[in-house]
Amino acid sequence: MKDLFDSLKKSAYIGSKVIADKTKDVVQKTKDEVDIQKLKYDNNKYFRQIGILTYKAAQNEISDPSDKIKNLLKEIEYNMNIIENIKQGQVFDQEEVVVEPAEDLENETDVEKVVIEPKKNEEGYFVMRFCKYCNIGNHPDSTHCVHCGRRLK
């Protein structure tokens, strides 16, 4: 009888160790996916800043923005390298790269925002497309989620 309990104890220990290892793997993959989404979000923000700088330079509102654009491109490239390292399962030392925001563009208050209201159905409720990854409501004509950036199907 003691052998049976010892065998059960050993099996339970091995089973719980396997479950713990699998849980750690899932948690790490989830953390990696969150880190990747944050980096992609930051890159989209930097691309918008580059677009704003380019537009302002074309309108002669600001002088040569090339240094600021180069700095933003370095940050984008750095983030893309980190994303690639994460996808390959490599551990990375994320050193802080300082990027100066392009002339108060953090809030993007200088950009005229175009707001398109979603359509309403017969009952008067807004029709929205919900992202299956983050459950955020999007405009019905959207092709990508406004929150996580994934393609809406």
C-alpha positions in Angstrom: 0.0 0.0 0.0 2.9 2.3 0.8 4.4 1.7 -2.6 1.0 2.7 -4.2 1.0 6.0 -2.4 4.6 6.6 -3.2 3.9 5.9 -6.8 0.9 8.2 -6.8 2.9 10.9 -5.0 5.7 10.7 -7.6 3.2 10.8 -10.5 1.4 13.8 -9.0 4.7 15.6 -8.5 5.8 14.9 -12.1 2.4 15.9 -13.4 2.4 19.1 -11.5 5.9 19.9 -12.7 4.9 19.4 -16.3 1.8 21.6 -15.8 4.0 24.3 -14.1 6.5 24.2 -17.0 3.7 24.5 -19.6 2.2 27.4 -17.7 5.5 29.2 -17.6 5.9 28.7 -21.3 2.4 30.1 -22.0 3.0 33.1 -19.7 6.3 33.9 -21.4 4.7 33.6 -24.9 1.9 36.0 -23.7 4.4 38.4 -22.3 6.4 38.3 -25.5 3.3 39.0 -27.6 2.4 41.9 -25.4 5.9 43.3 -25.7 5.7 42.9 -29.5 2.4 44.7 -29.6 3.8 47.6 -27.5 6.8 47.9 -29.8 4.6 47.9 -32.9 2.4 50.6 -31.3 5.5 52.7 -30.6 6.7 52.2 -34.2 3.3 53.4 -35.5 3.5 56.5 -33.3 7.0 57.2 -34.7 5.8 56.7 -38.3 3.0 59.2 -37.7 5.6 61.7 -36.2 7.7 61.3 -39.3 4.7 61.9 -41.5 3.8 65.1 -39.5 7.4 66.3 -39.7 7.5 65.7 -43.5 4.2 67.4 -44.0 5.3 70.5 -42.0 8.6 70.7 -43.8 6.7 70.5 -47.2 4.4 73.3 -46.0 7.5 75.3 -44.9 6.2 75.4 -41.3 9.5 74.0 -40.0 13.0 74.0 -41.1 15.0 70.8 -42.0 13.6 67.9 -39.9 16.2 65.4 -41.2 17.9 65.0 -37.8 14.6 64.3 -36.0 13.5 61.9 -38.7 16.9 60.0 -38.5 16.5 59.8 -34.8 12.9 58.4 -35.1 14.1 55.9 -37.8 16.8 54.7 -35.5 14.2 54.0 -32.8 12.0 52.2 -35.3 14.9 50.0 -36.4 15.9 49.3 -32.8 12.3 48.3 -32.0 12.2 46.0 -35.1 15.4 44.3 -34.0 13.9 43.7 -30.6 10.7 42.3 -32.1 12.8 40.0 -34.3 14.8 38.8 -31.2 11.6 38.2 -29.3 10.2 36.1 -32.2 13.4 34.1 -32.3 13.2 33.4 -28.6 16.3 35.3 -27.8 16.8 37.1 -24.5 17.6 40.8 -25.1 18.9 43.5 -23.0 16.6 46.4 -23.7 18.8 49.4 -23.2 17.0 52.7 -23.1 17.2 54.6 -26.4 16.3 58.2 -26.0 14.2 59.7 -28.8 13.2 63.3 -28.6 9.6 63.8 -29.6 9.2 65.8 -32.7 8.1 69.3 -31.5 5.3 68.5 -29.2 3.9 65.8 -31.4 3.5 63.5 -28.5 -0.1 64.6 -28.3 -0.4 65.1 -32.0 -2.4 68.2 -31.3 -1.0 69.8 -34.5 -2.7 67.3 -36.7 -6.3 67.8 -37.7 -8.2 64.7 -36.7 -10.8 63.4 -39.0 -13.6 61.7 -37.1 -16.0 59.5 -38.9 -18.9 58.4 -36.9 -19.9 54.7 -37.1 -23.2 53.8 -38.8 -26.3 53.1 -36.7 -28.6 50.1 -37.2 -32.5 50.2 -37.3 -32.7 50.3 -33.5 -30.3 53.3 -33.3 -27.3 51.4 -32.0 -23.9 51.9 -33.4 -22.7 49.1 -35.7 -19.1 48.2 -34.8 -16.6 45.5 -35.8 -15.1 43.9 -32.7 -11.6 42.7 -32.7 -11.4 39.0 -31.8 -8.0 39.5 -30.1 -8.7 42.4 -27.8 -12.5 42.9 -28.0 -12.3 46.5 -28.8 -15.0 48.0 -31.0 -13.9 49.4 -34.3 -15.5 51.4 -37.1 -17.4 49.1 -39.4 -15.2 50.1 -42.4 -12.0 49.5 -40.5 -9.6 46.9 -41.8 -7.3 46.9 -38.7 -8.0 47.2 -35.0 -7.5 50.7 -33.6 -6.2 49.2 -30.3 -3.9 46.3 -31.2 -3.4 46.9 -34.9 -4.3 43.4 -35.9 -6.3 42.8 -39.2 -10.0 42.5 -38.7 -11.6 39.6 -40.4 
